[in-house]
């Protein structure tokens, strides 16, 4: 906390204005001159500025709407600023507070800090002093939030989920078009699919395509948080020292993975939050408004869970506004070479080793595998192969006569033969497969590897 009355150096005027333009401020002071000065100073810079001449009036305003910051006079008739602040913290005041007083002493400063006041400004003050104090206060708030979310994300997310939705197969192209269309809207999105198909990657892609791209993306695995803790973690609890994840994510996107694992007791609260756009942390008497994009994911059957009374029917219909089904990897075979190359490059850089060549033979073997673990299994295979220095025997092309260099190799002969039959059939893969005596799926896989 700065020394009372000291005008600590702040940012440039443009930087301060950039911070203040998103801030709503409540000025609480019984002196009309001080209130008028502060309102005139802040009104053109802040998102919203309101004033109160007493603690009682300020309480009424807080019951009606929320503020990011309270500029609070300490000496007022009826109730001191610090006593009022202590009372408001108990009932649910989540705004930052800056104390203004003409009487500075160490005891007052310590008491203000214990009540969560972010700064202490000595009267009389100049406009640049109060602007710097507000800018410092909000910068600290944003840094605390970013630090918390970064630590949470580093604990929660996998390496696989940090990328964007890749591939140009028909299945992925359709999903990408859906995400592009939905991104500008606030509609909830439900993403389903088996484990490892990239549900979180799709959610991050949706976030990146939206106007919220520069705001937080907060992933929450509902199955990884104990049932007795998940409600407080999500919605917050007065006295825990921090807001819940929904408040921390406000302005951005909240991704609730494994939503089918959310306890029934919490599902009702979540439904109210989605419908009302407001949240009341446990123990608080006031609600906090939320500005959130909700994205949900599950690898389970939500309809079956509803039928078994394990998932609320009303919540299911509320979150299932836009449904995106992630395909199995074997349903997007044309994307396998691109994904394998991407993972190979990522892990080679991380490990500081030379990438393994992904030859045509390896690509054919990758395309012919069923991938029960989907994209996650492909990623793990590439990492393991790079660490060990070679692909497993079932994926390796060892023993073949230099397929990439020799035109007489078995792979080269096979390729020429299949492509000639395909050309004779006018590109009709079903007819080419019939003439060759192989499945249409085999033709599709080989054409994907050959980029035909």
Protein Blocks (a to p, Z undefined) as FASTA:
>chain_A
ZZehiacddddfklmmmmmmmpccddddfbfklmmmmmmmmmmmmmbdcddfbfklmmmm
mmmpccfbdcddfbdghiafklmmmmmmmnopabdcddddfbdcfklmmmmmmnopabdc
dddddfklmmmmmmmmmmmmmmmmmmmmmmmmmmmpcfklmmccedjbfklmmmmmmmmm
mmmpmbdcddeddehilpmmmmmmmmmmmmklmmccddddfklpcfklmmmmmnopehil
pacfklmmgoiacddehkllpcfklmmmmmmmmmnopacdehiabdcddddddddddfbd
fklmmmnopacfklmmmmmmbccddddfklmmmlmmmmmmmmmmmmmmmnopacddddfk
lmmmmmmpgolnlmmlmmmmmmmmmmnopacfklpcghiahkllmmkbmklmmmmmmmmm
mmmnnopaklmmmmnopafklmmmmmmmnoZZ
